[in-house]
């Protein structure tokens, strides 16, 4: 039986309450993308931030962002079993913020996968180089054992997400990518954690691959999106648990 547990609350408040150990942390966290876009794309950065940024992805200072990043990484590294993996999207210009921190705690880099969009939205005139790819940082916790599987390439070529799979979440990633990553880094019956569940892709991919999943999401609107996508309470041989800390 697959078990899925959905927390409605702030990741930094919920993560310390989780007792289960997990085999994979798979996530697409806030990494201040709106701060950077404001600086690159708008003559009035503060106006851009007020009008276009959600509070979950806006940080007043770089120090605030680094504190937030190391805080959630600190929690999830403790929940990860020896030999387990972290696979996280992150800002390509700040990947050392993740790698250096985890290496300090005996995590080993496995690689960086480039998620490349082949048909990106055209940039505004002020942008000279269109940002068409994002890194997925993969690191492994020391210890444990790992059953070697067929290696994958260090890049993914895809089109921009559209059609029936697309939800209103602004940074939604394709289900196929998460299914492949879960299959590569875990075995059936393992547990996957996503502290920033968003539109629920990690949970849906976990269900489809026979893995248990723990997900955290703070936004009321996306909680409903998640429940709709995973058909909450309707799956055969699936145990559902919902806990709200809002």
CORGI-V965954 format. One record per helix or strand of 3 or more residues. SS is the DSSP state (H for helix, E for strand). FROM is the first residue (numbers start at 1). LEN is the number of residues. If there is no record, write none. Layout:
BEGIN
[[SS;FROM;LEN] [SS;FROM;LEN]]
END
This chain:
BEGIN
[[E;2;7] [H;11;7] [E;22;7] [H;33;9] [H;45;8] [H;55;3] [H;62;18] [E;80;11] [H;92;3] [H;96;8] [E;107;11] [E;133;9] [E;155;4] [H;163;3] [H;175;11] [E;191;4] [H;201;8] [E;212;6] [H;220;10] [E;238;7]]
END
